[in-house]
């Protein structure tokens, strides 16, 4: 049986960071404050490591259930397609977008990038929760 507890912990941390910034913006609607930018950076960092944990969990499950040679050397897009084929995820397109956004954060950090990445975190949270649930259901 595979251990997906680190993915669950990452998801919980991402959710908590989203809740913190949500409470902050309810009280302080301006997004042009150092506090907002700091909270947003925390959300983005949580997105980054939860994304990493998500695709690595997909790969681990696929390697365990289909064989290591099946996943060795495949691209991330191929991994997502294989995960969809085996019903770990419903649709590859959002995961392609999360991959793109994750790559953006590793190359540069500027306001435009932060805004774009931040715009996908709520959807990512829902998809990563669904992934975690399916991994646990299929983890036998």
C-alpha positions in Angstrom: 0.0 0.0 0.0 1.3 3.4 -0.9 1.4 6.3 1.6 -0.3 9.4 0.4 -0.2 11.2 3.8 2.2 13.9 2.5 -0.2 14.7 -0.3 -3.1 15.1 2.2 -0.9 17.3 4.4 0.0 19.5 1.3 -3.7 19.8 0.4 -4.6 20.8 4.0 -1.8 23.4 4.0 -3.0 24.8 0.7 -6.6 25.0 1.9 -5.5 26.7 5.1 -3.5 29.3 3.2 -6.4 30.0 0.9 -8.7 30.4 3.9 -6.2 32.8 5.6 -6.1 35.1 2.5 -9.8 34.9 2.1 -10.4 36.1 5.7 -7.8 38.9 5.1 -9.4 40.1 1.9 -12.9 40.2 3.5 -11.5 42.6 6.0 -9.1 44.4 3.7 -10.4 44.4 0.0 -7.3 46.1 -1.4 -4.9 43.8 -3.1 -2.3 46.4 -3.3 -0.8 45.9 0.2 2.3 44.2 1.4 0.2 41.9 3.6 -1.9 40.7 0.7 1.2 40.1 -1.5 2.8 38.2 1.4 -0.3 36.0 1.9 -0.6 35.4 -1.8 3.0 34.4 -2.0 2.2 31.8 0.8 -0.7 30.5 -1.2 1.5 30.2 -4.3 4.2 28.4 -2.4 1.6 25.9 -1.1 0.3 25.5 -4.6 3.9 24.7 -5.8 4.6 22.0 -3.4 1.1 20.5 -3.5 1.3 20.3 -7.3 4.6 18.5 -6.9 3.2 16.1 -4.4 0.2 15.5 -6.7 2.0 14.5 -9.8 4.4 12.4 -7.8 1.5 10.6 -6.2 0.0 9.9 -9.6 3.3 8.5 -10.8 3.7 6.4 -7.7 0.3 4.9 -8.1 0.7 4.2 -11.8 4.2 2.7 -11.2 2.8 0.4 -8.5 -0.3 -0.7 -10.5 1.0 -0.7 -14.1 4.7 -1.3 -13.5 7.6 1.1 -13.1 8.7 0.8 -16.7 5.3 2.2 -17.8 6.0 5.6 -16.2 9.8 5.8 -16.5 10.7 8.5 -18.9 7.3 9.7 -19.8 6.5 13.4 -19.9 4.2 15.1 -17.4 1.5 15.4 -20.1 1.8 11.7 -20.8 1.6 11.1 -17.1 -1.6 13.1 -16.8 -3.1 11.3 -19.8 -2.3 7.9 -18.2 -3.8 9.1 -14.9 -7.0 10.1 -16.7 -7.1 6.8 -18.5 -7.0 5.0 -15.1 -9.6 7.4 -13.6 -7.3 9.2 -11.1 -8.3 12.5 -12.7 -11.3 13.4 -14.8 -9.7 15.7 -17.4 -6.1 16.4 -18.3 -6.6 20.0 -19.5 -6.7 21.6 -16.0 -3.6 19.6 -15.0 -1.8 20.8 -18.1 -2.6 24.3 -16.9 -1.4 23.6 -13.4 1.8 22.3 -14.9 2.2 25.4 -17.0 1.6 27.7 -14.0 4.0 25.7 -11.8 6.7 26.1 -14.5 6.0 29.9 -14.5 6.8 30.2 -10.8 10.1 28.4 -11.2 11.4 30.7 -13.9 10.4 34.2 -12.6 8.5 35.9 -9.9 6.8 39.0 -10.9 3.4 40.5 -10.3 1.8 39.3 -13.5 3.0 35.7 -12.9 1.7 35.8 -9.3 -1.7 37.0 -10.4 -1.9 34.3 -13.1 -0.8 31.5 -10.7 -3.1 32.7 -7.9 -6.0 32.6 -10.3 -5.9 28.8 -10.6 -5.3 27.8 -6.9 -9.0 27.3 -6.0 -9.6 25.0 -8.9 -6.4 23.2 -8.2 -7.4 22.7 -4.6 -10.6 21.0 -5.7 -8.8 18.8 -8.3 -6.1 17.8 -5.9 -8.7 16.8 -3.3 -10.5 14.7 -5.9 -7.1 13.1 -6.9 -6.3 12.3 -3.2 -9.7 10.7 -2.7 -9.3 8.5 -5.8 -5.8 7.5 -4.9 -6.9 6.4 -1.5 -10.0 4.6 -2.9 -7.8 2.7 -5.4 -4.9 2.1 -3.0 -5.1 -1.6 -2.3 
